[in-house]
Amino acid sequence: MKNIFTVPIYVLLVILFQVSFLDEILGGWLEVELPLLLAVFAGFCLNLFQGGYLVILLGFFLDSLAGGAVGVQGLLYLLVFIVSTLVYREIYFSGPPLLMLYVFVCTLLKGLAETGYYSLFTEATAGTDMVYGYLPEALINALVAPPFFRMLERAGFPVTCERHGYIKR
């Protein structure tokens, strides 16, 4: 993110990597939500301008490519970013277990908010199968979060937070 014009390319590459490569590896039955992990990382480690820009672009690309209700993904990722920024200022993440728990809870809450939105404003019904479908996704996201955060920091993202409980230096 050294140049503001390269951020859209990185965001688009993350989305394409998730949609094409990870779906082929996992067979489509489990989903690793890299954009959610990127929004949490932005809330933890980027300043408000850089993280906000990253998350708004992320939501825009996902809304453009997903074909769902316009603005839902962008709003949810922006909320995850804001909550992550506020939570990180108050709680010291002393290691991967707290980070994994936070990502697990964020994934569940994002899934429930998405399900609630679609059941409230569309004809879709939110059954228990849909809600239980988010549990494996939340578990996979929680397991992938610490290595993903390390990879992002090593890739050269400018980190402005002073305390890194999840990264061993």
C-alpha positions as CSV (number, residue, x, y, z in Angstrom):
1,M,0.0,0.0,0.0
2,K,2.9,2.3,-0.6
3,N,1.0,3.8,-3.6
4,I,-2.6,4.6,-3.4
5,F,-3.2,3.4,-7.0
6,T,-1.8,-0.1,-6.3
7,V,-4.4,-0.8,-3.6
8,P,-7.2,-1.6,-6.0
9,I,-5.0,-4.1,-7.8
10,Y,-4.1,-5.9,-4.5
11,V,-7.7,-5.9,-3.4
12,L,-8.9,-7.3,-6.7
13,L,-6.1,-10.0,-6.6
14,V,-7.3,-11.1,-3.1
15,I,-10.9,-11.4,-4.3
16,L,-9.9,-13.3,-7.4
17,F,-7.6,-15.6,-5.4
18,Q,-10.5,-16.4,-3.1
19,V,-13.0,-16.9,-5.8
20,S,-10.9,-18.9,-8.2
21,F,-8.1,-20.7,-6.4
22,L,-9.5,-21.3,-2.9
23,D,-12.8,-22.5,-4.2
24,E,-11.0,-25.0,-6.4
25,I,-8.8,-26.3,-3.5
26,L,-11.6,-26.6,-1.0
27,G,-14.1,-28.0,-3.4
28,G,-16.7,-25.3,-2.8
29,W,-18.0,-26.8,0.4
30,L,-15.9,-24.6,2.7
31,E,-15.2,-21.0,2.2
32,V,-12.3,-19.0,3.5
33,E,-13.4,-15.4,3.6
34,L,-10.2,-13.5,2.9
35,P,-11.9,-10.1,2.5
36,L,-13.2,-10.4,6.1
37,L,-9.7,-11.2,7.3
38,L,-8.4,-8.3,5.3
39,A,-11.0,-6.0,6.9
40,V,-10.0,-7.2,10.4
41,F,-6.3,-6.7,9.6
42,A,-7.1,-3.2,8.4
43,G,-8.9,-2.4,11.6
44,F,-6.1,-3.7,13.7
45,C,-3.0,-2.5,11.9
46,L,-3.8,0.3,9.4
47,N,-4.6,3.9,10.1
48,L,-8.1,5.2,9.5
49,F,-7.4,6.6,6.0
50,Q,-5.6,3.6,4.7
51,G,-7.9,1.0,6.3
52,G,-11.0,2.9,5.3
53,Y,-9.8,3.2,1.7
54,L,-8.9,-0.5,1.6
55,V,-12.3,-1.6,3.0
56,I,-14.4,0.7,0.8
57,L,-12.6,-0.7,-2.3
58,L,-13.1,-4.2,-1.0
59,G,-16.8,-3.7,-0.5
60,F,-17.2,-2.0,-3.8
61,F,-15.4,-4.9,-5.7
62,L,-17.4,-7.5,-3.8
63,D,-20.7,-5.8,-4.4
64,S,-19.8,-5.4,-8.1
65,L,-18.8,-9.0,-8.5
66,A,-21.2,-10.8,-6.2
67,G,-24.5,-10.0,-7.8
68,G,-26.4,-9.7,-4.5
69,A,-28.0,-6.6,-3.0
70,V,-25.9,-3.6,-3.8
71,G,-24.0,-2.2,-0.8
72,V,-24.6,-5.0,1.7
73,Q,-21.1,-6.5,1.5
74,G,-19.5,-3.0,1.6
75,L,-21.6,-2.0,4.6
76,L,-20.8,-5.2,6.5
77,Y,-17.0,-5.0,5.8
78,L,-17.0,-1.3,6.8
79,L,-18.7,-2.2,10.1
80,V,-16.2,-5.0,10.7
81,F,-13.4,-2.5,10.0
82,I,-14.8,0.1,12.4
83,V,-15.5,-2.4,15.2
84,S,-12.1,-3.9,14.7
85,T,-10.5,-0.5,15.0
86,L,-12.4,0.2,18.2
87,V,-11.9,-3.2,19.8
88,Y,-8.1,-3.2,19.1
89,R,-7.7,0.1,20.9
90,E,-9.3,-1.4,24.0
91,I,-8.1,-5.1,24.1
92,Y,-4.6,-6.3,23.9
93,F,-4.4,-9.4,21.8
94,S,-1.7,-11.3,23.6
95,G,-1.4,-14.1,21.0
96,P,-3.1,-16.1,18.3
97,P,-5.9,-17.6,20.5
98,L,-7.6,-14.2,21.1
99,L,-7.1,-13.2,17.5
100,M,-8.7,-16.5,16.4
101,L,-11.6,-16.0,18.8
102,Y,-12.2,-12.5,17.5
103,V,-12.2,-13.6,13.9
104,F,-14.5,-16.5,14.8
105,V,-17.0,-14.1,16.4
106,C,-16.7,-11.5,13.6
107,T,-17.4,-14.2,11.0
108,L,-20.5,-15.4,12.9
109,L,-21.8,-11.9,13.4
110,K,-21.2,-11.0,9.8
111,G,-23.0,-14.1,8.6
112,L,-25.9,-13.5,10.9
113,A,-26.2,-9.9,9.9
114,E,-26.2,-11.0,6.2
115,T,-28.8,-13.7,6.8
116,G,-30.9,-11.2,8.8
117,Y,-30.7,-8.6,6.0
118,Y,-31.7,-11.1,3.3
119,S,-34.6,-12.5,5.4
120,L,-35.8,-9.1,6.3
121,F,-35.7,-7.4,2.9
122,T,-36.1,-10.3,0.5
123,E,-38.2,-13.4,0.2
124,A,-35.4,-15.6,1.6
125,T,-36.1,-17.4,4.8
126,A,-33.3,-17.8,7.4
127,G,-33.5,-21.4,8.5
128,T,-31.3,-23.1,11.0
129,D,-29.4,-24.8,8.2
130,M,-28.3,-21.4,7.0
131,V,-27.2,-20.3,10.4
132,Y,-25.3,-23.5,11.1
133,G,-23.6,-23.1,7.8
134,Y,-21.6,-20.3,9.2
135,L,-20.0,-22.3,12.0
136,P,-17.5,-24.2,9.8
137,E,-16.7,-21.0,7.9
138,A,-16.0,-19.2,11.1
139,L,-13.8,-22.0,12.3
140,I,-11.8,-22.1,9.1
141,N,-11.4,-18.3,9.1
142,A,-10.2,-18.4,12.7
143,L,-7.6,-21.0,11.9
144,V,-6.4,-19.1,8.8
145,A,-6.2,-15.7,10.5
146,P,-2.8,-15.8,12.2
147,P,-0.8,-17.0,9.2
148,F,-2.8,-14.6,6.9
149,F,-1.9,-11.7,9.1
150,R,1.8,-12.6,9.2
151,M,1.8,-13.0,5.4
152,L,0.2,-9.5,5.0
153,E,2.8,-7.9,7.2
154,R,5.6,-9.6,5.4
155,A,4.1,-8.5,2.1
156,G,4.9,-4.9,3.0
157,F,1.6,-3.4,4.4
158,P,2.5,-0.3,6.4
159,V,1.6,-1.2,10.0
160,T,0.8,1.7,12.2
161,C,-0.3,-0.1,15.4
162,E,2.3,-0.2,18.1
163,R,1.5,-3.5,19.7
164,H,1.5,-6.8,17.8
165,G,0.3,-9.6,20.0
166,Y,-0.2,-12.0,17.1
167,I,3.1,-11.5,15.3
168,K,6.2,-12.9,16.9
169,R,9.3,-10.7,16.1
